[in-house]
Amino acid sequence: MKGEDRASTSRVAKALKVESARIATPEEMLEKSGYPCGGTPSFGYPARFLIDEKVMQMEVVYTGGGSEYSLVKISPADLVKANGGEVARVRK
């Protein structure tokens, strides 16, 4: 997602073909990804990644770099390669 956008849990659920979706707690993020909330990268651990279609229009994006104090600068195309993400409209 772009920083100014917010995810729609109903659109996320539809993209994942599940009944419902919710925002993970910080504890769940750490447990599932191994990274703290606020620094969780968009690649590098087993997960199903969704990339909002607006992100693909950008030249570069920033994602968590593994801590609350670091970021990774990457092109959207390289991000898709890195995480095998699915492009879908998931923003509100």
C-alpha positions in Angstrom: 0.0 0.0 0.0 1.0 3.6 -0.5 1.5 5.3 2.8 -1.5 7.6 2.5 -3.8 4.7 1.6 -5.5 2.2 4.0 -6.2 -1.4 3.4 -9.8 -2.7 3.0 -10.2 -5.9 5.0 -13.0 -6.9 2.7 -10.9 -6.4 -0.4 -8.0 -8.3 1.2 -10.3 -11.2 2.0 -11.6 -11.2 -1.6 -8.1 -11.2 -3.0 -7.0 -14.0 -0.7 -10.3 -15.9 -1.4 -11.1 -16.2 2.3 -14.2 -15.4 4.2 -12.8 -12.5 6.2 -9.5 -10.7 7.1 -8.3 -8.6 9.9 -5.3 -6.5 10.9 -2.7 -8.6 12.7 -1.6 -7.5 16.2 2.1 -6.5 16.7 2.6 -9.8 18.6 1.2 -11.8 15.7 3.4 -9.9 13.2 6.6 -10.7 15.2 5.5 -14.3 15.6 4.7 -14.9 12.0 7.4 -12.8 10.3 10.2 -12.7 12.8 10.2 -8.9 12.5 8.7 -6.1 14.7 5.6 -4.2 13.6 6.8 -1.0 12.0 9.9 -2.7 10.5 8.4 -5.8 8.9 9.9 -6.2 5.4 7.6 -7.0 2.4 9.7 -10.1 1.6 12.1 -12.6 3.2 9.8 -14.9 5.1 7.0 -17.3 4.1 3.8 -15.4 3.5 1.3 -14.5 0.8 1.9 -10.9 -0.2 -0.6 -8.6 -1.8 0.6 -5.4 -3.6 -2.0 -2.7 -4.3 -2.1 -1.8 -8.0 -1.3 1.9 -7.2 2.1 0.8 -5.9 3.0 -0.6 -9.3 2.7 2.9 -10.8 5.6 4.2 -8.6 9.2 4.4 -9.6 10.5 3.2 -6.2 8.9 2.2 -2.9 10.1 1.9 0.6 9.3 -1.1 2.8 10.4 -2.1 6.3 14.0 -3.0 6.7 13.8 -5.4 9.6 13.6 -2.9 12.4 11.6 0.2 13.3 14.7 2.3 12.3 15.5 1.0 8.8 13.8 0.9 5.4 14.5 -0.8 2.0 14.3 1.2 -1.2 13.1 -1.0 -4.1 11.3 -0.8 -7.4 7.8 -2.3 -7.4 8.9 -4.8 -10.1 11.8 -6.0 -8.0 9.5 -6.2 -5.0 7.2 -8.5 -6.9 10.2 -10.7 -7.9 11.4 -10.7 -4.2 8.1 -11.7 -2.6 6.1 -13.3 -5.4 3.4 -10.9 -4.6 -0.1 -10.7 -6.2 -1.1 -7.3 -7.6 -4.7 -6.5 -6.6 -6.8 -3.5 -5.5 -6.8 -3.8 -1.7 -7.0 -0.2 -0.7 -10.2 1.4 0.6 
